[in-house]
């Protein structure tokens, strides 16, 4: 379990998409929920399969759930 500086429980969510606009939509949908975002880390990777380039766009979202 991860804790914030103040000792609160922190959670993580990983979102992985094949196109940056899909990642953007999924991240915006997730952060519009009942959470407080602590940080977002982004990563991009590319692989070649035959003559095709395969992209991977990933976001790691660190957050706390809001109290009701």
C-alpha positions in Angstrom: 0.0 0.0 0.0 1.3 3.4 -0.9 0.8 6.5 1.3 0.9 10.2 0.6 3.1 12.6 2.5 0.2 13.1 5.0 -0.2 9.3 5.5 -3.4 9.0 3.4 -3.8 5.9 1.3 -2.8 6.5 -2.3 -4.0 4.3 -5.2 -2.8 3.9 -8.8 -4.5 3.3 -12.1 -2.8 2.3 -15.3 -4.4 3.0 -18.6 -2.9 1.7 -21.9 -4.1 2.6 -25.4 -2.9 2.3 -29.0 -3.6 5.9 -30.0 -2.9 9.1 -28.0 -6.5 10.4 -28.5 -7.9 7.2 -27.0 -5.6 7.6 -24.0 -6.7 11.2 -23.6 -10.3 10.2 -23.6 -9.8 7.4 -21.1 -7.7 9.6 -18.7 -10.3 12.4 -18.8 -13.1 9.9 -18.1 -11.2 8.4 -15.2 -10.2 11.7 -13.5 -13.7 13.1 -13.8 -14.8 10.6 -11.2 -14.8 11.0 -7.4 -11.0 11.2 -7.0 -8.2 13.7 -6.2 -5.4 13.3 -8.6 -1.9 13.4 -7.0 0.2 12.9 -10.2 0.0 11.5 -13.8 3.0 9.9 -15.5 2.9 9.4 -19.2 4.9 6.9 -21.3 5.1 6.1 -25.0 6.7 3.1 -26.7 7.0 1.9 -30.3 7.7 -1.5 -31.7 8.1 -2.7 -35.3 6.3 -5.9 -36.4 7.1 -6.6 -40.0 6.3 -3.4 -41.9 3.9 -2.2 -39.2 4.7 0.2 -36.3 2.9 -0.5 -33.1 2.5 2.3 -30.6 1.7 2.1 -26.9 0.5 5.1 -25.0 0.3 4.6 -21.2 -0.7 6.7 -18.3 -0.1 5.9 -14.6 -2.5 7.9 -12.4 -1.8 8.3 -8.7 -4.9 9.3 -6.8 -6.9 9.3 -3.6 -10.6 8.6 -3.5 -12.6 11.6 -2.2 -14.5 11.2 1.0 -18.2 11.3 0.6 
